[in-house]
């Protein structure tokens, strides 16, 4: 997955009640320049989709009878539960994983629901910090957040910096205008083509270089890369003609296409860079073990599956909350 937003000023913290997803503003530390407002801009990815399509921000029915997971709580590192909160960095502009509801205040989505349920099992209240995507991993090292939940693709490079807990599978898709007028796909047909990606994403740092190598080998022009600051800019770049194709996580790209009133579609072809995605935690901090135990409980009792189905991510479901899954 991929995104960052360095130009907007984000309101800092959003507190989420683990039992009922009741959200409100809470005090938190000073914002960095990579964080932006909890109120989504008018021209956002969520705004480009019909409002009626956004599911309600309610907890899955399976969670009602679920209580604190004592075994998972026992794995929490010393000090994590002192304030009764689990502070999570999340870019709330990436449907269907995390984005603002129609009130432009309430975060909803797969990541929001799942992080809320995980916090519930750990006996903690979820606090979401709406942050720039590429600021989340560095902020874990400084203990600004206790977790990053923002559809991170697991890569070997990222695993050098953080611990991962697998919670979905996906790959890269190509979002194009309806009818795919230029016949584009995730291969050398992108050579010389204006291609939008999100700054700091696997699309920018893995997929584009790989295809560019094929372009060079074939004697073709390199891809014209447009690196954008936020996920909501992808459909706008296509609409405006600044880009002919936008690369995004398959779940996000499918959501945009399905909710675009026929404006966009997914280019035909296999996913590229397919593999697991994970929540991220401070390297060696011990939080990954507690999170893995809590998530595994959610997977085993059906709560996780209900959340994935609710947000149209059934095809990306996993059965094991693996710590640091192998990834090339």
C-alpha positions as CSV (number, residue, x, y, z in Angstrom):
1,X,0.0,0.0,0.0
2,X,1.1,3.6,-0.4
3,X,0.5,7.1,0.6
4,X,1.7,10.2,2.3
5,X,0.4,13.7,2.9
6,X,2.9,16.4,3.7
7,X,0.9,19.4,2.7
8,X,-2.2,19.3,4.8
9,X,-2.4,20.2,8.5
10,X,-4.0,17.2,10.3
11,X,-5.9,17.5,13.5
12,X,-4.1,15.1,15.7
13,X,-6.0,12.4,17.5
14,X,-9.3,10.5,17.1
15,X,-10.4,8.4,20.0
16,X,-12.4,5.3,19.2
17,X,-14.4,3.4,21.8
18,X,-13.5,-0.2,21.3
19,X,-17.0,-1.5,22.2
20,X,-19.1,0.7,20.0
21,X,-16.8,2.7,17.7
22,X,-17.9,5.9,19.3
23,X,-15.5,8.5,18.0
24,X,-14.5,11.9,19.4
25,X,-11.6,14.3,19.6
26,X,-8.9,13.7,22.2
27,X,-5.8,15.6,23.2
28,X,-2.5,14.3,22.0
29,X,1.1,15.3,21.2
30,X,2.0,18.1,18.8
31,X,1.5,17.3,15.1
32,X,4.4,16.8,12.8
33,X,4.4,18.4,9.4
34,X,3.6,15.0,7.9
35,X,0.3,14.8,9.7
36,X,-2.9,16.4,8.3
37,X,-6.4,17.2,9.3
38,X,-9.0,14.7,10.5
39,X,-11.5,16.5,8.3
40,X,-10.9,15.2,4.8
41,X,-10.6,17.8,2.0
42,X,-13.6,18.3,-0.2
43,X,-11.9,16.7,-3.2
44,X,-11.0,13.3,-1.7
45,X,-11.1,9.7,-2.8
46,X,-14.0,9.2,-0.5
47,X,-15.7,12.3,-2.0
48,X,-15.2,10.9,-5.5
49,X,-17.3,7.9,-4.5
50,X,-21.1,8.1,-4.0
51,X,-21.8,8.8,-0.4
52,X,-24.5,6.2,-0.2
53,X,-22.0,3.4,-0.9
54,X,-20.0,4.0,2.4
55,X,-20.9,1.4,5.0
56,X,-22.0,2.6,8.4
57,X,-19.3,2.9,11.1
58,X,-20.7,0.1,13.3
59,X,-18.9,-2.7,15.0
60,X,-19.5,-6.2,13.6
61,X,-22.2,-8.2,15.4
62,X,-19.7,-10.9,16.3
63,X,-17.8,-8.4,18.6
64,X,-20.7,-7.8,20.9
65,X,-20.1,-10.9,23.0
66,X,-16.3,-10.8,22.7
67,X,-14.4,-9.6,25.7
68,X,-10.8,-8.9,26.7
69,X,-8.4,-11.6,25.6
70,X,-6.4,-12.3,28.8
71,X,-3.7,-14.3,27.0
72,X,-3.1,-11.4,24.5
73,X,-3.2,-8.8,27.3
74,X,-0.5,-10.8,29.2
75,X,1.8,-10.3,26.2
76,X,1.6,-6.5,26.2
77,X,5.0,-4.8,26.8
78,X,5.5,-3.0,30.0
79,X,4.1,0.5,29.9
80,X,1.9,0.1,26.8
81,X,-1.4,-0.1,28.8
82,X,-0.5,2.6,31.4
83,X,-2.8,5.2,29.8
84,X,-5.4,2.6,28.8
85,X,-5.0,3.5,25.1
86,X,-3.6,2.0,22.0
87,X,-2.3,4.8,19.8
88,X,-2.3,3.9,16.1
89,X,-0.9,5.9,13.1
90,X,-3.2,5.6,10.1
91,X,-3.6,7.6,6.9
92,X,-7.4,8.1,6.9
93,X,-7.7,8.7,3.2
94,X,-7.5,5.2,1.7
95,X,-10.8,3.5,1.1
96,X,-11.9,0.9,1.9
97,X,-9.1,0.5,4.5
98,X,-9.5,3.8,6.3
99,X,-11.3,7.0,5.2
100,X,-13.6,9.7,6.4
101,X,-17.4,9.1,6.5
102,X,-19.7,11.6,4.9
103,X,-19.4,14.0,7.9
104,X,-15.7,14.4,7.1
105,X,-14.9,13.8,10.8
106,X,-15.6,10.1,11.5
107,X,-13.0,7.6,10.3
108,X,-14.5,4.3,8.9
109,X,-13.2,1.3,7.0
110,X,-11.6,-2.1,7.3
111,X,-8.5,-0.8,9.2
112,X,-10.6,1.3,11.6
113,X,-13.0,-1.6,12.5
114,X,-10.2,-4.2,12.8
115,X,-7.9,-1.9,14.9
116,X,-10.9,-1.1,17.2
117,X,-11.6,-4.8,17.7
118,X,-7.9,-5.5,18.3
119,X,-7.8,-2.8,20.9
120,X,-10.9,-4.2,22.5
121,X,-9.3,-7.6,22.9
122,X,-6.3,-5.9,24.5
123,X,-8.5,-4.1,27.0
124,X,-7.5,-0.7,25.5
125,X,-9.2,2.3,23.9
126,X,-8.2,2.9,20.3
127,X,-6.7,6.4,19.5
128,X,-6.2,7.0,15.8
129,X,-3.7,9.6,14.7
130,X,-4.4,10.6,11.1
131,X,-0.9,10.7,9.7
132,X,1.0,10.8,6.4
133,X,1.7,7.3,5.3
134,X,5.4,7.7,4.9
135,X,5.7,9.2,8.4
136,X,4.2,6.2,10.2
137,X,7.1,3.8,10.3
138,X,9.7,6.5,11.4
139,X,7.2,7.5,14.1
140,X,7.1,4.0,15.5
141,X,10.9,4.1,16.1
142,X,10.4,7.2,18.2
143,X,7.4,5.6,20.1
144,X,5.0,8.3,18.8
145,X,2.6,5.5,17.9
146,X,2.3,2.0,19.4
147,X,1.1,0.6,16.0
148,X,0.7,1.5,12.4
149,X,-2.4,0.2,10.7
150,X,-2.6,1.5,7.2
151,X,-2.5,-1.4,4.7
152,X,1.3,-1.7,4.6
153,X,2.7,-4.2,2.1
154,X,5.2,-6.4,3.8
155,X,8.6,-6.0,2.2
156,X,12.1,-7.2,3.2
157,X,13.3,-3.6,3.4
158,X,10.5,-2.5,5.7
159,X,11.1,-5.6,7.9
160,X,14.5,-4.2,8.7
161,X,12.8,-1.2,10.4
162,X,9.6,-2.7,11.9
163,X,7.9,-5.8,13.0
164,X,4.9,-6.9,10.9
165,X,1.7,-8.8,11.8
166,X,0.0,-10.1,8.7
167,X,-3.7,-9.2,8.4
168,X,-4.6,-9.2,4.6
169,X,-3.3,-10.1,1.2
170,X,-3.3,-7.9,-1.9
171,X,-1.2,-6.7,-4.8
172,X,-0.8,-3.8,-7.2
173,X,-3.5,-2.9,-9.7
174,X,-3.7,-0.3,-12.5
175,X,-6.6,2.1,-12.4
176,X,-7.5,3.6,-15.8
177,X,-10.3,5.6,-17.4
178,X,-13.3,3.6,-18.4
179,X,-12.7,1.6,-21.5
180,X,-9.0,1.7,-20.9
181,X,-8.6,3.9,-24.0
182,X,-4.8,3.6,-24.1
183,X,-4.8,-0.2,-23.6
184,X,-2.6,0.0,-20.5
185,X,-1.6,-2.8,-18.1
186,X,1.1,-3.4,-15.5
187,X,3.9,-4.2,-18.0
188,X,6.0,-2.5,-20.7
189,X,2.8,-0.8,-22.0
190,X,3.5,1.7,-19.2
191,X,6.9,2.7,-20.8
192,X,6.8,6.4,-21.5
193,X,3.3,6.7,-20.0
194,X,2.3,9.3,-17.3
195,X,1.8,7.0,-14.2
196,X,0.5,8.2,-10.9
197,X,1.7,6.5,-7.7
198,X,1.7,7.4,-4.0
199,X,4.9,8.7,-2.5
200,X,6.6,6.0,-0.3
201,X,4.5,3.2,-1.7
202,X,5.6,-0.2,-3.0
203,X,4.2,0.9,-6.3
204,X,6.8,3.8,-6.4
205,X,9.8,1.9,-4.9
206,X,9.2,-1.7,-6.2
207,X,6.8,-1.9,-9.1
208,X,7.8,1.1,-11.1
209,X,11.6,0.3,-11.0
210,X,10.9,-3.3,-12.0
211,X,8.8,-2.3,-15.0
212,X,11.3,0.5,-15.9
213,X,14.0,-2.2,-16.0
214,X,12.0,-4.0,-18.7
215,X,11.4,-0.8,-20.5
216,X,15.2,-0.2,-20.6
217,X,15.9,-3.7,-21.8
218,X,13.4,-3.3,-24.6
219,X,14.8,0.1,-25.7
220,X,11.7,1.9,-24.6
221,X,11.2,5.2,-22.8
222,X,11.1,5.1,-19.0
223,X,7.8,5.6,-17.2
224,X,6.8,9.2,-16.5
225,X,6.2,8.9,-12.7
226,X,3.9,11.3,-10.9
227,X,4.4,10.8,-7.2
228,X,1.4,12.2,-5.2
229,X,1.1,13.2,-1.6
230,X,-2.2,11.5,-0.8
231,X,-4.4,8.6,-2.0
232,X,-7.3,10.9,-2.7
233,X,-5.2,12.5,-5.5
234,X,-5.1,9.3,-7.6
235,X,-8.6,9.6,-9.2
236,X,-8.2,13.4,-9.5
237,X,-5.0,12.9,-11.5
238,X,-6.8,10.5,-13.9
239,X,-9.7,12.9,-14.3
240,X,-7.6,15.9,-15.0
241,X,-5.3,14.1,-17.5
242,X,-2.2,14.6,-15.3
243,X,-1.8,10.8,-15.5
244,X,-3.0,8.1,-17.9
245,X,-2.9,5.4,-15.2
246,X,-2.8,5.2,-11.4
247,X,-1.2,2.3,-9.5
248,X,-2.7,1.4,-6.2
249,X,-3.3,-1.5,-3.8
250,X,-5.8,-3.8,-5.4
251,X,-8.4,-3.3,-2.6
252,X,-8.2,0.5,-2.9
253,X,-8.2,0.5,-6.7
254,X,-11.2,-1.8,-6.8
255,X,-13.1,0.5,-4.3
256,X,-12.4,3.6,-6.4
257,X,-13.5,1.9,-9.6
258,X,-16.6,0.4,-8.1
259,X,-17.7,3.7,-6.7
260,X,-16.8,6.0,-9.6
261,X,-20.1,5.9,-11.4
262,X,-18.4,4.2,-14.3
263,X,-15.6,6.7,-14.7
264,X,-12.8,4.2,-13.9
265,X,-11.9,0.6,-14.2
266,X,-9.1,-1.9,-13.4
267,X,-6.9,-2.7,-16.3
268,X,-7.0,-6.4,-17.2
269,X,-4.1,-8.5,-16.0
270,X,-2.6,-10.2,-13.0
271,X,-1.8,-8.4,-9.8
272,X,1.9,-7.3,-9.5
273,X,3.9,-7.6,-6.3
274,X,1.2,-9.6,-4.8
275,X,1.6,-10.7,-1.2
276,X,0.7,-10.2,2.4
277,X,0.1,-6.8,4.1
278,X,0.5,-6.2,7.8
279,X,0.2,-3.9,10.8
280,X,3.5,-2.5,11.8
281,X,5.1,-2.2,15.3
282,X,8.4,-0.9,16.7
283,X,11.1,-3.4,15.9
284,X,11.8,-5.7,18.8
285,X,9.4,-3.8,21.1
286,X,7.2,-6.8,21.9
287,X,3.9,-5.2,20.7
288,X,3.7,-7.5,17.7
289,X,3.3,-10.5,19.9
290,X,0.3,-9.1,21.7
291,X,-1.3,-7.8,18.5
292,X,-0.8,-11.2,16.8
293,X,-2.5,-13.0,19.7
294,X,-5.4,-10.5,19.7
295,X,-5.8,-10.7,15.9
296,X,-5.6,-14.5,15.8
297,X,-8.6,-14.6,18.3
298,X,-10.5,-12.3,16.0
299,X,-9.7,-14.6,13.0
300,X,-10.6,-17.8,14.9
301,X,-14.0,-16.5,16.2
302,X,-15.2,-15.0,12.9
303,X,-15.0,-11.4,13.8
304,X,-12.2,-10.7,11.4
305,X,-14.0,-12.4,8.5
306,X,-17.2,-10.4,9.2
307,X,-15.2,-7.2,9.0
308,X,-13.4,-8.2,5.8
309,X,-16.7,-9.2,4.2
310,X,-18.3,-5.9,5.3
311,X,-15.7,-3.9,3.4
312,X,-15.6,-5.9,0.3
313,X,-12.2,-7.5,1.1
314,X,-13.2,-11.1,1.2
315,X,-10.7,-12.1,-1.4
316,X,-7.8,-10.8,0.8
317,X,-8.7,-12.6,4.0
318,X,-5.9,-14.5,5.8
319,X,-6.2,-17.2,8.5
320,X,-3.1,-16.6,10.5
321,X,-1.8,-13.4,12.1
322,X,1.8,-14.2,11.3
323,X,4.7,-12.2,12.8
324,X,7.2,-11.1,10.2
325,X,6.0,-13.3,7.4
326,X,8.6,-14.1,4.8
327,X,8.6,-11.6,1.9
328,X,11.1,-11.0,-0.9
